[in-house]
Amino acid sequence: MARWTAWLVGHKSPSWHKEAIPQLAGASGSMVVRRLALLCLLTLLWPVRALAAGSVALVLGDTSAAYQQFANAFVIALKNSAVQITLVDPEQARRELPPGTQLVVAAGSLAAEALEPATFGAPLVLAMIPRTTYDRVKAQRTVAGGVLIDQPAARYVRLVRTALPEHTRIGLLAGRDSRDSTQGLMAAAREQSIKAQSESVGDEKEIYPAMQRMLGDDLVILATPDTTIFNARTIPSILLGAFRHQVPVIGFSPAYLNAGATVALYSSPEQIAAQTADMVRATLAGNGNPGMQYPQKFTVGVNERVARSLGLRLEDSAVIRERLEKLERQP
């Protein structure tokens, strides 16, 4: 406990974050709040240790709010499960794990990929990662299971039909890390009798020409978790270009709504953490490897301001989500 308290107040780990974590005395207010939040999290971990029936090492991708939300929800979900949880940063995990570790949970791509060269024998559960990262890690070492950030292809297509029924075409930009997921989306669209068009993108300068080849009044662009196409540099221009042509964009995170997407479909860190906790319980109980799972719970967000600007009248986000859940329950 003392070791982690010391880390909170000034340990530097440049490999965990692109910039070294500043000392507490010179940290910004938000950083102080984040560290205090993690300190509160560790106090939740402490009473769990006495009843531990399984020892879990939790490795977080970074110190951002999303991973803190995941960690907090994960700990709470397992608080009464007699599980000992130890927080381990990716740099340490590259070298060693706490003695007696029975299972490792890596949340986020940075954490998952930090563990790739590791040779320890504890089962690995991945969380909050795209399918491409899951496949890459699984090709290099044994993975017991994982909860993706990607949504099932059929769920995305149902969202288009439910939220934007007047839009009869789905536009997809396929990059290096999304060719397989794009094929899955194309197949799901065919199964639900909706047209889908895919354009290959080799680098960022090809994005806008690819979008122009798809433009039309009935088009909706579906963004995918492919950082070679959708990243901090490109998202503003993609959203602006689509908006100028009156084309709605469906994103995969709340950040997309804030940036200008019309609709977003995503699972929150808390939702993924709860599912990951279920996976950990099953694995520690010896119920076999749960394998890769898409998020079971999800959230729908609507940017009403953008929708109005596009001349769209969308239903409330809760109504859309309930309709999607009802469709998924149908045989």
ZABA-399004 format. One record per residue (C-alpha): residue number from 1; y, x, z. Coordinates in Angstrom, 3 decimals, padded with zeros to 6 digits, m for minus. Layout:
TIKE:NUM:Y:X:Z
...
//
This chain:
TIKE:1:000.000:000.000:000.000
TIKE:2:002.362:002.833:000.895
TIKE:3:001.667:004.504:m002.450
TIKE:4:002.722:001.428:m004.385
TIKE:5:005.779:000.868:m002.203
TIKE:6:006.853:004.412:m003.092
TIKE:7:006.371:003.678:m006.780
TIKE:8:008.572:000.606:m006.525
TIKE:9:011.497:002.602:m005.179
TIKE:10:011.591:005.378:m007.696
TIKE:11:008.406:006.559:m009.390
TIKE:12:009.100:007.571:m012.977
TIKE:13:006.543:006.818:m015.664
TIKE:14:008.023:007.510:m019.111
TIKE:15:004.678:006.850:m020.796
TIKE:16:004.617:003.358:m019.321
TIKE:17:008.072:002.536:m020.566
TIKE:18:010.153:004.167:m023.272
TIKE:19:012.786:004.985:m020.707
TIKE:20:012.083:006.429:m017.266
TIKE:21:012.339:003.859:m014.509
TIKE:22:015.576:004.617:m012.614
TIKE:23:015.778:005.292:m008.898
TIKE:24:016.409:002.191:m006.796
TIKE:25:019.819:003.407:m005.679
TIKE:26:021.013:003.597:m009.262
TIKE:27:019.091:000.688:m010.684
TIKE:28:020.699:m002.408:m012.073
TIKE:29:020.624:m005.637:m010.111
TIKE:30:017.931:m007.058:m012.354
TIKE:31:015.743:m003.999:m011.857
TIKE:32:016.113:m004.235:m008.083
TIKE:33:015.098:m007.885:m008.251
TIKE:34:012.073:m006.985:m010.372
TIKE:35:010.937:m004.322:m007.944
TIKE:36:011.416:m006.591:m004.975
TIKE:37:009.398:m009.242:m006.829
TIKE:38:006.597:m006.747:m007.323
TIKE:39:006.786:m005.769:m003.664
TIKE:40:006.349:m009.446:m002.762
TIKE:41:003.410:m009.542:m005.145
TIKE:42:001.782:m006.626:m003.357
TIKE:43:002.101:m008.412:m000.029
TIKE:44:000.050:m011.206:m001.582
TIKE:45:m002.599:m008.681:m002.576
TIKE:46:m002.933:m007.282:000.930
TIKE:47:m004.744:m010.137:002.726
TIKE:48:m007.185:m010.548:m000.150
TIKE:49:m008.685:m007.108:000.518
TIKE:50:m010.417:m008.016:003.761
TIKE:51:m012.730:m010.525:002.064
TIKE:52:m013.197:m008.576:m001.180
TIKE:53:m016.399:m009.371:m003.079
TIKE:54:m015.171:m007.667:m006.228
TIKE:55:m012.688:m004.872:m006.856
TIKE:56:m010.324:m005.423:m009.809
TIKE:57:m007.836:m002.931:m011.227
TIKE:58:m004.865:m004.706:m012.829
TIKE:59:m003.007:m002.684:m015.473
TIKE:60:000.304:m004.125:m016.743
TIKE:61:001.879:m003.318:m020.092
TIKE:62:005.329:m002.760:m018.575
TIKE:63:007.690:m003.958:m015.861
TIKE:64:009.233:m006.844:m017.807
TIKE:65:009.513:m010.347:m016.375
TIKE:66:006.633:m011.689:m018.489
TIKE:67:004.152:m009.240:m016.983
TIKE:68:005.448:m009.875:m013.481
TIKE:69:004.911:m013.602:m014.062
TIKE:70:001.386:m012.885:m015.288
TIKE:71:000.596:m010.659:m012.305
TIKE:72:001.965:m013.129:m009.772
TIKE:73:000.017:m016.060:m011.244
TIKE:74:m003.127:m013.936:m011.569
TIKE:75:m003.012:m012.911:m007.907
TIKE:76:m002.380:m016.469:m006.728
TIKE:77:m005.252:m017.794:m008.864
TIKE:78:m007.670:m015.325:m007.233
TIKE:79:m006.255:m015.370:m003.721
TIKE:80:m009.107:m017.450:m002.311
TIKE:81:m011.834:m015.829:m004.415
TIKE:82:m012.560:m012.795:m002.206
TIKE:83:m011.345:m010.416:m004.899
TIKE:84:m009.598:m007.135:m004.174
TIKE:85:m006.825:m006.415:m006.685
TIKE:86:m005.192:m003.016:m007.115
TIKE:87:m002.167:m002.540:m009.356
TIKE:88:m002.574:000.527:m011.581
TIKE:89:m000.040:001.835:m014.092
TIKE:90:m001.326:002.768:m017.581
TIKE:91:m000.683:006.495:m017.137
TIKE:92:m002.870:006.624:m014.047
TIKE:93:m005.516:004.472:m015.724
TIKE:94:m005.804:007.068:m018.491
TIKE:95:m007.004:009.567:m015.878
TIKE:96:m008.890:007.574:m013.262
TIKE:97:m009.355:004.224:m011.595
TIKE:98:m009.391:003.427:m007.874
TIKE:99:m012.783:004.214:m006.321
TIKE:100:m015.180:001.285:m006.438
TIKE:101:m013.424:m000.529:m009.305
TIKE:102:m015.819:m003.159:m010.645
TIKE:103:m013.623:m004.664:m013.355
TIKE:104:m010.397:m003.745:m015.169
TIKE:105:m007.834:m006.275:m016.394
TIKE:106:m005.350:m004.903:m018.925
TIKE:107:m002.399:m007.206:m019.614
TIKE:108:m000.468:m006.427:m022.785
TIKE:109:m001.088:m004.163:m025.774
TIKE:110:000.388:m001.065:m024.118
TIKE:111:m001.999:m001.421:m021.202
TIKE:112:m004.985:m002.216:m023.420
TIKE:113:m004.382:000.727:m025.727
TIKE:114:m003.777:003.106:m022.812
TIKE:115:m007.374:002.446:m021.798
TIKE:116:m008.881:003.128:m025.215
TIKE:117:m009.886:006.750:m024.547
TIKE:118:m011.133:006.032:m021.034
TIKE:119:m014.814:006.630:m020.331
TIKE:120:m015.210:004.728:m017.079
TIKE:121:m017.973:002.149:m016.955
TIKE:122:m016.196:m000.823:m015.387
TIKE:123:m016.096:m003.946:m017.603
TIKE:124:m012.763:m004.482:m019.326
TIKE:125:m010.958:m007.811:m019.661
TIKE:126:m007.897:m007.966:m021.903
TIKE:127:m005.030:m010.455:m021.653
TIKE:128:m001.731:m011.266:m023.382
TIKE:129:m002.643:m009.342:m026.525
TIKE:130:m002.819:m010.254:m030.223
TIKE:131:m006.165:m010.500:m031.977
TIKE:132:m005.555:m007.232:m033.833
TIKE:133:m005.241:m005.294:m030.561
TIKE:134:m008.352:m006.962:m029.165
TIKE:135:m010.380:m005.981:m032.236
TIKE:136:m009.026:m002.415:m032.204
TIKE:137:m009.879:m001.839:m028.527
TIKE:138:m013.271:m003.533:m028.841
TIKE:139:m014.163:m001.186:m031.703
TIKE:140:m013.678:001.806:m029.384
TIKE:141:m015.224:000.634:m026.117
TIKE:142:m017.087:m002.263:m024.543
TIKE:143:m014.907:m005.274:m023.788
TIKE:144:m016.222:m008.056:m021.572
TIKE:145:m013.673:m010.565:m022.848
TIKE:146:m010.038:m011.345:m023.332
TIKE:147:m007.405:m014.056:m023.566
TIKE:148:m005.208:m013.725:m026.649
TIKE:149:m001.555:m014.584:m027.116
TIKE:150:m002.434:m015.909:m030.587
TIKE:151:m002.971:m019.632:m030.861
TIKE:152:m005.980:m021.056:m032.748
TIKE:153:m005.240:m021.479:m036.443
TIKE:154:m006.105:m025.184:m036.357
TIKE:155:m003.615:m025.734:m033.516
TIKE:156:m000.784:m024.239:m035.581
TIKE:157:m001.601:m026.468:m038.538
TIKE:158:m001.787:m029.554:m036.323
TIKE:159:001.631:m028.629:m034.953
TIKE:160:003.106:m028.686:m038.461
TIKE:161:001.566:m032.070:m039.186
TIKE:162:002.661:m033.473:m035.816
TIKE:163:006.155:m032.034:m035.380
TIKE:164:007.227:m031.728:m039.033
TIKE:165:005.203:m034.321:m040.971
TIKE:166:007.627:m034.337:m043.925
TIKE:167:006.951:m030.649:m044.554
TIKE:168:003.826:m030.395:m046.641
TIKE:169:003.654:m026.628:m047.237
TIKE:170:003.119:m023.743:m044.823
TIKE:171:004.528:m020.354:m045.789
TIKE:172:002.903:m017.220:m044.387
TIKE:173:003.966:m013.586:m044.553
TIKE:174:000.876:m011.368:m044.418
TIKE:175:001.354:m007.817:m043.205
TIKE:176:m000.898:m004.983:m042.136
TIKE:177:m001.788:m006.603:m038.812
TIKE:178:m001.986:m010.222:m039.913
TIKE:179:m004.159:m010.350:m043.017
TIKE:180:m007.189:m011.685:m041.132
TIKE:181:m005.172:m014.227:m039.138
TIKE:182:m003.436:m015.322:m042.340
TIKE:183:m006.796:m016.024:m043.948
TIKE:184:m007.758:m018.087:m040.916
TIKE:185:m004.541:m020.091:m041.162
TIKE:186:m005.081:m020.666:m044.883
TIKE:187:m008.596:m021.959:m044.185
TIKE:188:m007.369:m024.231:m041.370
TIKE:189:m004.668:m025.628:m043.657
TIKE:190:m007.257:m026.445:m046.327
TIKE:191:m009.445:m028.194:m043.753
TIKE:192:m006.494:m030.384:m042.763
TIKE:193:m005.429:m031.035:m046.383
TIKE:194:m002.111:m029.236:m046.161
TIKE:195:m000.918:m026.659:m048.667
TIKE:196:m000.436:m023.069:m047.549
TIKE:197:001.019:m020.120:m049.423
TIKE:198:000.647:m016.499:m048.386
TIKE:199:002.761:m013.570:m049.560
TIKE:200:001.785:m009.967:m048.834
TIKE:201:004.406:m007.731:m047.263
TIKE:202:003.953:m003.969:m047.287
TIKE:203:007.167:m003.002:m045.534
TIKE:204:010.341:m004.588:m044.214
TIKE:205:012.286:m004.431:m047.484
TIKE:206:009.684:m006.746:m049.064
TIKE:207:010.159:m009.530:m046.513
TIKE:208:013.077:m011.391:m048.085
TIKE:209:011.708:m011.275:m051.673
TIKE:210:008.417:m012.635:m050.332
TIKE:211:010.272:m015.461:m048.595
TIKE:212:012.160:m016.329:m051.782
TIKE:213:008.888:m016.739:m053.673
TIKE:214:007.890:m019.488:m051.226
TIKE:215:011.151:m021.400:m050.779
TIKE:216:011.258:m025.151:m051.330
TIKE:217:012.335:m028.374:m049.649
TIKE:218:008.883:m029.059:m048.197
TIKE:219:008.288:m025.571:m046.774
TIKE:220:007.912:m024.489:m043.135
TIKE:221:007.507:m020.790:m042.372
TIKE:222:004.946:m019.949:m039.716
TIKE:223:005.564:m016.679:m037.880
TIKE:224:002.548:m014.719:m036.621
TIKE:225:002.219:m011.971:m033.963
TIKE:226:002.485:m009.160:m036.530
TIKE:227:005.061:m006.583:m035.449
TIKE:228:005.052:m004.946:m038.888
TIKE:229:006.862:m008.087:m040.125
TIKE:230:008.221:m009.950:m037.105
TIKE:231:009.995:m007.511:m034.807
TIKE:232:013.391:m007.021:m033.168
TIKE:233:014.895:m005.603:m036.376
TIKE:234:013.649:m008.266:m038.768
TIKE:235:013.590:m011.527:m036.804
TIKE:236:017.361:m012.212:m037.016
TIKE:237:017.437:m011.809:m040.808
TIKE:238:014.243:m013.842:m041.285
TIKE:239:015.576:m016.722:m039.215
TIKE:240:019.006:m016.579:m040.852
TIKE:241:017.541:m016.436:m044.351
TIKE:242:015.296:m019.410:m043.638
TIKE:243:018.168:m021.368:m042.079
TIKE:244:020.411:m020.809:m045.104
TIKE:245:017.721:m022.330:m047.313
TIKE:246:017.174:m025.207:m044.853
TIKE:247:013.642:m024.037:m044.055
TIKE:248:012.410:m024.487:m040.475
TIKE:249:010.531:m021.647:m038.793
TIKE:250:007.753:m022.047:m036.240
TIKE:251:007.668:m019.166:m033.765
TIKE:252:005.148:m017.985:m031.201
TIKE:253:007.319:m017.324:m028.142
TIKE:254:010.330:m018.748:m026.263
TIKE:255:012.383:m015.861:m027.657
TIKE:256:012.016:m017.367:m031.114
TIKE:257:013.578:m020.607:m029.949
TIKE:258:016.528:m018.731:m028.487
TIKE:259:016.910:m016.721:m031.687
TIKE:260:016.891:m019.772:m033.974
TIKE:261:013.366:m020.999:m034.659
TIKE:262:013.056:m024.772:m034.933
TIKE:263:009.778:m025.060:m033.028
TIKE:264:007.662:m022.632:m031.046
TIKE:265:004.037:m022.815:m029.957
TIKE:266:002.976:m020.413:m027.222
TIKE:267:001.118:m020.006:m023.959
TIKE:268:003.127:m018.870:m020.946
TIKE:269:002.148:m015.809:m018.886
TIKE:270:001.142:m018.177:m016.076
TIKE:271:m001.132:m020.188:m018.383
TIKE:272:m002.816:m017.035:m019.695
TIKE:273:m003.134:m015.613:m016.170
TIKE:274:m004.978:m018.700:m014.915
TIKE:275:m007.459:m018.489:m017.784
TIKE:276:m007.887:m014.745:m017.251
TIKE:277:m008.614:m015.359:m013.566
TIKE:278:m011.381:m017.786:m014.549
TIKE:279:m012.788:m015.099:m016.846
TIKE:280:m012.695:m012.513:m014.031
TIKE:281:m014.523:m014.849:m011.632
TIKE:282:m017.233:m015.499:m014.212
TIKE:283:m017.652:m011.800:m015.015
TIKE:284:m017.843:m010.717:m011.367
TIKE:285:m020.354:m013.503:m010.711
TIKE:286:m022.631:m012.011:m013.367
TIKE:287:m022.335:m014.916:m015.770
TIKE:288:m022.370:m012.663:m018.813
TIKE:289:m019.528:m011.494:m021.001
TIKE:290:m017.104:m014.365:m021.701
TIKE:291:m015.929:m012.815:m024.988
TIKE:292:m012.645:m013.383:m026.764
TIKE:293:m010.839:m016.649:m026.039
TIKE:294:m007.771:m018.320:m027.436
TIKE:295:m005.419:m019.835:m024.870
TIKE:296:m006.670:m023.166:m023.577
TIKE:297:m003.291:m024.310:m022.257
TIKE:298:m000.154:m024.131:m024.345
TIKE:299:003.511:m025.046:m024.479
TIKE:300:005.610:m026.498:m027.287
TIKE:301:009.319:m025.745:m027.492
TIKE:302:011.919:m027.437:m029.687
TIKE:303:015.351:m026.044:m030.573
TIKE:304:017.260:m029.307:m030.881
TIKE:305:020.464:m027.619:m032.050
TIKE:306:018.745:m025.918:m034.975
TIKE:307:016.779:m029.065:m035.787
TIKE:308:019.987:m031.114:m035.997
TIKE:309:021.602:m028.467:m038.196
TIKE:310:018.630:m028.735:m040.554
TIKE:311:018.881:m032.516:m040.588
TIKE:312:015.613:m032.945:m038.705
TIKE:313:014.884:m035.519:m036.023
TIKE:314:012.103:m034.077:m033.921
TIKE:315:010.324:m035.758:m031.053
TIKE:316:010.543:m034.394:m027.536
TIKE:317:008.538:m031.218:m026.978
TIKE:318:006.411:m032.869:m024.275
TIKE:319:005.487:m035.693:m026.652
TIKE:320:004.477:m033.218:m029.358
TIKE:321:002.357:m031.226:m026.899
TIKE:322:000.603:m034.351:m025.622
TIKE:323:m000.242:m035.387:m029.188
TIKE:324:m001.683:m031.947:m029.909
TIKE:325:m003.765:m032.049:m026.739
TIKE:326:m005.087:m035.493:m027.684
TIKE:327:m006.031:m034.257:m031.167
TIKE:328:m007.903:m031.291:m029.666
TIKE:329:m009.908:m033.586:m027.405
TIKE:330:m011.125:m035.610:m030.356
TIKE:331:m014.626:m034.702:m031.640
//
